[in-house]
Amino acid sequence: MLIFSISALLCLVISSIFGFVEMSVQGQERQVSLLDTSSRLAQNNDWILATISLLVLIVIPSMFAALLAYLAFSLKMRWANLRSIKLLNAIAFIGFWNMCEIYFLGILVSMVKIASLANVSFGIAFYAYAFFIVFLFAAYMHFDRYQLSLLIKKNISERQHKVASHELA
Amino acid sequence: MNSPKLISCKHCLTVQSNESPQCDFCELPVRHHSDNNGALQRAWSFLFTAFLLYFPANFLPIMRTTQLGSTTDSTIIGGVILLWSHHSYLIAGIIFVASIFVPFAKFVALFSLCFAQSRILELSAKQKSLIYRATEFVGRWSMVDVFVVAFLTSLVQMGELMTITPGPAALAFAGMVIFTMLTANSLDPRLFWNSSHE
């Protein structure tokens, strides 16, 4: 889970920096990045749609990957505590609102819609976003709330046992 | 034989006696089913809001295309018909299922669940759970058409040559999907089993 979530975060950073899709019509060229989806909507004064796009395409998936990475890291380092239980709930809630794979399908549908009108080519960011979805999905496959809460409980009881044996010694 | 009354903590999933107000393990408050009476009212209000948004989402234009000075409005159904006429059967099928069939089926499912919980419709706990899980799973996929419009708006900005802007239905459609997701989220699936025991 740790490796997959860190890889997902890296891919998201790459997809936010580079060009996403390039389109050319009758000599005019235009390149868009991942952030352009919401910034263009904001420029059109569609503030609510811009906010929804920003939240469900970038903010929520990145928070989701970052929290998964933090949880996996804290379990690996045996730092997990009672607050990790709240983190489990937060991840489950955020995961419910994550829509990056639906956005990806939306891009593919858009490509088909404008394929007859313009030449379209994919940039590095497009492939990075595809890998981001794959890695995030792989990390989420390991997110089993029941098993993870058992691991957190094991972490806590091990630490308590250690403290108790120290006090006895 | 009297079985002990047990409850699962919603936070850490520890199963324990339902008499304690706090979880034995995580010390967070244990939420009993009876504490969740507001869930059904919340679900009804979200569902009605979503249902009101269903009409502008389907009948108003979702996308405005300006090409060489002339503006064309397209609705969701119009988009599906256009894709079908261009022989893009797969994409037309995806849009039809995600934007027309799924939202309609979701409304039928959510109304059945809310009616069943309000004791107007008779459904078994197993049926309710199955409907709930299916609704929760497919709920987000209707957003695909909103993302198509959002992406095309950012990409197709070629001045006089061709420009795409979102129509009023895009916001209504996004609102409808979000409110149906909130409806599913506010229904407590544990209540399905409660009402069946009664």
Chai-1 contact restraints between the chains, C-beta under 6 A:
chainA,res_idxA,chainB,res_idxB,connection_type,confidence,min_distance_angstrom,max_distance_angstrom,comment,restraint_id
A,M23,B,L155,contact,1.0,0.0,6.0,A-B,restraint_1
A,V25,B,M158,contact,1.0,0.0,6.0,A-B,restraint_2
A,Q28,B,M158,contact,1.0,0.0,6.0,A-B,restraint_3
A,V32,B,S154,contact,1.0,0.0,6.0,A-B,restraint_4
A,V32,B,L155,contact,1.0,0.0,6.0,A-B,restraint_5
A,D36,B,S154,contact,1.0,0.0,6.0,A-B,restraint_6
A,T37,B,A150,contact,1.0,0.0,6.0,A-B,restraint_7
A,T37,B,F151,contact,1.0,0.0,6.0,A-B,restraint_8
A,T37,B,S154,contact,1.0,0.0,6.0,A-B,restraint_9
A,R40,B,T153,contact,1.0,0.0,6.0,A-B,restraint_10
A,R40,B,S154,contact,1.0,0.0,6.0,A-B,restraint_11
A,N44,B,T165,contact,1.0,0.0,6.0,A-B,restraint_12
A,D46,B,P166,contact,1.0,0.0,6.0,A-B,restraint_13
A,I48,B,L171,contact,1.0,0.0,6.0,A-B,restraint_14
A,L49,B,L171,contact,1.0,0.0,6.0,A-B,restraint_15
A,I52,B,A174,contact,1.0,0.0,6.0,A-B,restraint_16
A,S53,B,A150,contact,1.0,0.0,6.0,A-B,restraint_17
A,L82,B,C26,contact,1.0,0.0,6.0,A-B,restraint_18
A,I85,B,H11,contact,1.0,0.0,6.0,A-B,restraint_19
A,I85,B,C12,contact,1.0,0.0,6.0,A-B,restraint_20
A,I85,B,C26,contact,1.0,0.0,6.0,A-B,restraint_21
A,N89,B,H11,contact,1.0,0.0,6.0,A-B,restraint_22
A,M99,B,R140,contact,1.0,0.0,6.0,A-B,restraint_23
A,M99,B,M143,contact,1.0,0.0,6.0,A-B,restraint_24
A,I102,B,R140,contact,1.0,0.0,6.0,A-B,restraint_25
A,I102,B,W141,contact,1.0,0.0,6.0,A-B,restraint_26
A,I102,B,M143,contact,1.0,0.0,6.0,A-B,restraint_27
A,I102,B,V144,contact,1.0,0.0,6.0,A-B,restraint_28
A,Y103,B,F147,contact,1.0,0.0,6.0,A-B,restraint_29
A,L105,B,V144,contact,1.0,0.0,6.0,A-B,restraint_30
A,G106,B,V144,contact,1.0,0.0,6.0,A-B,restraint_31
A,G106,B,F147,contact,1.0,0.0,6.0,A-B,restraint_32
A,G106,B,V148,contact,1.0,0.0,6.0,A-B,restraint_33
A,G106,B,F151,contact,1.0,0.0,6.0,A-B,restraint_34
A,I107,B,F151,contact,1.0,0.0,6.0,A-B,restraint_35
A,V109,B,I91,contact,1.0,0.0,6.0,A-B,restraint_36
A,V109,B,V148,contact,1.0,0.0,6.0,A-B,restraint_37
A,S110,B,V148,contact,1.0,0.0,6.0,A-B,restraint_38
A,S110,B,F151,contact,1.0,0.0,6.0,A-B,restraint_39
A,S110,B,L152,contact,1.0,0.0,6.0,A-B,restraint_40
A,V112,B,S88,contact,1.0,0.0,6.0,A-B,restraint_41
A,V112,B,I91,contact,1.0,0.0,6.0,A-B,restraint_42
A,Y146,B,L13,contact,1.0,0.0,6.0,A-B,restraint_43
A,S149,B,C12,contact,1.0,0.0,6.0,A-B,restraint_44
A,S149,B,L13,contact,1.0,0.0,6.0,A-B,restraint_45
